[in-house]
């Protein structure tokens, strides 16, 4: 297995939030409101570039580590998607720049998130395993190593995370491995006893067949 990351937010525009009901994307906020802010639902986006995982490789695990910017205790349940795109752009301060991005079919529930205390960066601020949504992206026909990936957060309640570049930013870690090799090295061929000792020529198109069965 190979580990990519942990890699944090590289530029101010690479983490952003906007009203889920529609609004202008905020790329310069000092924090990220996961869930609700002042009674209004928010959607949060995180953009990571140069993810050097080859197309079709197996995603063994993935997670994002946040740091708490505020102390929050209310019941909070979030849903996490990736953007369903091969190499999405980072965020821009335009209307619905996050909300209108297509989402993966797969999603990950981050349910009953424990209370956060300001400055914490530990298990309570770590997402569940995101392998399923990352796998959907790297299995796309147009995905290639070195492309970007976007994570989208929405839900209810409130958890407030640090924003912008730096050691306290949201950091992504992905563990992946090469898919199991496919081939014919373990195929079994049964040869009738009458043909033992003869020389056979097996065409590639028939190599998956079992002879003499």
C-alpha positions as CSV (number, residue, x, y, z in Angstrom):
1,X,0.0,0.0,0.0
2,X,1.1,3.6,-0.7
3,X,0.1,6.7,1.2
4,X,-0.7,10.0,-0.4
5,X,-0.6,12.9,2.1
6,X,-1.4,14.1,4.6
7,X,-1.8,17.2,2.5
8,X,-3.5,20.4,3.7
9,X,-5.1,23.3,1.9
10,X,-2.6,25.0,-0.3
11,X,-4.3,28.3,-1.2
12,X,-7.1,30.6,0.1
13,X,-9.4,29.6,-2.7
14,X,-9.0,25.9,-2.1
15,X,-11.5,25.7,0.8
16,X,-14.8,27.6,0.6
17,X,-18.4,27.7,1.8
18,X,-21.8,29.1,0.6
19,X,-25.4,29.0,1.5
20,X,-27.0,25.7,0.4
21,X,-30.1,27.5,-0.7
22,X,-28.0,29.5,-3.2
23,X,-25.5,32.3,-2.7
24,X,-22.1,33.5,-3.5
25,X,-19.2,31.2,-2.8
26,X,-17.0,32.6,0.0
27,X,-13.3,31.7,-0.5
28,X,-11.8,34.0,2.1
29,X,-13.7,33.0,5.2
30,X,-11.6,32.7,8.4
31,X,-13.4,29.4,9.2
32,X,-15.6,26.7,7.7
33,X,-19.1,26.3,8.9
34,X,-19.9,22.6,8.6
35,X,-23.7,22.2,8.7
36,X,-25.6,25.4,9.6
37,X,-24.6,29.0,10.4
38,X,-27.1,31.3,12.1
39,X,-30.0,29.0,11.1
40,X,-29.0,28.7,7.4
41,X,-27.7,25.5,5.8
42,X,-24.2,25.8,4.4
43,X,-22.3,23.6,1.9
44,X,-18.5,23.5,2.3
45,X,-16.0,22.5,-0.4
46,X,-12.4,21.4,-0.1
47,X,-10.1,21.2,-3.2
48,X,-6.8,19.2,-3.3
49,X,-4.5,19.2,-6.3
50,X,-1.9,16.8,-7.7
51,X,-3.4,13.6,-6.3
52,X,-0.9,11.1,-7.7
53,X,-3.0,8.0,-7.7
54,X,-3.2,6.1,-11.0
55,X,-6.6,5.4,-12.7
56,X,-8.4,2.4,-11.4
57,X,-6.2,1.8,-8.4
58,X,-7.8,0.4,-5.2
59,X,-8.5,2.9,-2.5
60,X,-7.9,1.2,0.9
61,X,-8.8,4.2,3.1
62,X,-9.1,7.9,3.0
63,X,-9.9,10.6,5.6
64,X,-9.8,14.4,6.2
65,X,-8.4,15.7,9.5
66,X,-9.9,19.1,10.6
67,X,-9.0,21.4,13.4
68,X,-11.7,23.0,15.5
69,X,-12.0,26.8,15.2
70,X,-14.8,27.1,17.7
71,X,-16.3,25.0,20.6
72,X,-19.6,23.5,19.5
73,X,-21.9,20.9,21.1
74,X,-25.1,20.7,19.1
75,X,-26.1,17.5,17.4
76,X,-24.5,17.4,14.0
77,X,-24.9,15.0,11.1
78,X,-23.0,15.6,7.8
79,X,-23.0,14.0,4.4
80,X,-19.8,13.9,2.4
81,X,-19.5,13.5,-1.4
82,X,-16.7,14.0,-3.9
83,X,-17.3,16.1,-6.9
84,X,-18.1,13.7,-9.8
85,X,-15.4,15.1,-12.2
86,X,-12.0,14.1,-13.4
87,X,-10.1,17.3,-12.7
88,X,-12.3,19.9,-11.2
89,X,-11.2,23.6,-10.8
90,X,-10.7,25.2,-7.5
91,X,-13.4,27.6,-6.1
92,X,-14.3,31.0,-7.3
93,X,-16.4,33.8,-5.7
94,X,-19.4,33.3,-8.0
95,X,-23.0,32.3,-7.3
96,X,-23.6,28.6,-6.5
97,X,-19.9,27.7,-7.4
98,X,-20.0,24.9,-4.8
99,X,-23.7,23.9,-4.8
100,X,-23.9,23.3,-8.6
101,X,-21.0,20.9,-8.7
102,X,-22.1,17.3,-9.6
103,X,-21.8,14.9,-6.7
104,X,-20.7,11.2,-6.7
105,X,-23.4,8.6,-6.4
106,X,-21.6,7.3,-3.3
107,X,-21.6,9.3,-0.1
108,X,-20.3,9.0,3.4
109,X,-22.4,9.8,6.5
110,X,-20.6,11.5,9.4
111,X,-23.2,11.0,12.0
112,X,-23.5,12.2,15.7
113,X,-20.2,14.0,15.5
114,X,-18.8,14.4,19.1
115,X,-18.5,17.9,20.6
116,X,-15.6,20.0,19.4
117,X,-13.4,22.2,21.6
118,X,-11.5,25.1,20.1
119,X,-8.0,24.1,19.0
120,X,-8.6,20.3,19.0
121,X,-7.2,18.3,16.2
122,X,-7.8,14.7,16.9
123,X,-10.2,11.7,16.5
124,X,-13.3,13.8,17.0
125,X,-12.3,16.1,14.1
126,X,-11.4,13.2,11.7
127,X,-13.9,12.1,9.1
128,X,-15.1,8.5,8.7
129,X,-13.4,6.5,6.0
130,X,-13.9,8.2,2.6
131,X,-12.6,5.4,0.5
132,X,-16.0,4.8,-1.3
133,X,-16.3,8.3,-2.7
134,X,-12.6,8.6,-3.6
135,X,-12.8,5.2,-5.4
136,X,-15.7,6.4,-7.5
137,X,-13.5,9.3,-8.7
138,X,-10.3,7.4,-9.5
139,X,-12.4,4.8,-11.3
140,X,-13.8,7.3,-13.7
141,X,-12.7,6.8,-17.3
142,X,-11.0,10.2,-17.5
143,X,-9.2,10.2,-14.2
144,X,-5.4,10.4,-14.3
145,X,-2.7,10.6,-11.7
146,X,-1.9,14.2,-10.8
147,X,-5.4,15.6,-11.2
148,X,-7.5,17.4,-8.5
149,X,-10.3,16.2,-6.3
150,X,-13.1,18.1,-4.5
151,X,-14.9,17.1,-1.3
152,X,-18.3,18.5,-0.5
153,X,-19.9,18.7,3.0
154,X,-23.5,19.4,3.8
155,X,-25.9,18.5,6.7
156,X,-27.4,19.7,9.9
157,X,-26.1,21.0,13.2
158,X,-22.8,22.9,13.4
159,X,-19.1,22.2,13.6
160,X,-16.7,25.0,12.8
161,X,-13.2,24.2,11.4
162,X,-10.1,26.2,10.6
163,X,-9.8,27.5,7.1
164,X,-7.2,28.6,4.6
165,X,-3.6,27.3,4.2
166,X,-1.4,26.4,7.2
167,X,-0.7,23.6,9.6
168,X,-4.2,23.9,11.0
169,X,-6.0,23.4,7.7
170,X,-8.0,20.4,6.7
171,X,-5.6,17.7,5.6
172,X,-6.4,14.8,3.3
173,X,-4.7,11.4,3.5
174,X,-5.4,8.5,1.1
175,X,-4.0,5.0,1.2
176,X,-4.1,3.1,-2.0
177,X,-2.7,0.0,-3.7
178,X,-2.3,-1.5,-7.2
179,X,-5.3,-3.7,-8.2
180,X,-4.8,-7.4,-8.2
181,X,-3.2,-8.6,-11.4
182,X,-5.5,-10.1,-13.9
183,X,-4.2,-12.8,-16.3
184,X,-4.0,-16.5,-16.9
185,X,-1.1,-17.6,-14.8
186,X,-3.4,-19.7,-12.5
187,X,-5.7,-21.1,-15.2
188,X,-6.1,-24.9,-15.1
189,X,-6.2,-26.9,-18.4
190,X,-7.5,-30.5,-18.4
191,X,-6.1,-32.6,-21.2
192,X,-7.8,-35.9,-22.2
193,X,-5.5,-38.9,-21.5
194,X,-5.6,-39.9,-25.2
195,X,-3.8,-36.6,-26.0
196,X,-1.1,-36.7,-23.4
197,X,2.3,-36.3,-25.1
198,X,0.9,-34.3,-28.0
199,X,1.9,-30.7,-28.7
200,X,-0.9,-28.2,-28.3
201,X,-1.2,-24.6,-29.6
202,X,-3.7,-22.6,-27.6
203,X,-5.1,-19.4,-29.2
204,X,-5.3,-16.3,-27.0
205,X,-9.0,-16.0,-27.6
206,X,-9.5,-19.5,-26.1
207,X,-7.1,-19.2,-23.2
208,X,-10.0,-18.8,-20.7
209,X,-11.5,-22.1,-21.7
210,X,-11.0,-25.4,-19.9
211,X,-10.1,-28.2,-22.3
212,X,-11.2,-31.7,-22.0
213,X,-13.9,-31.1,-19.5
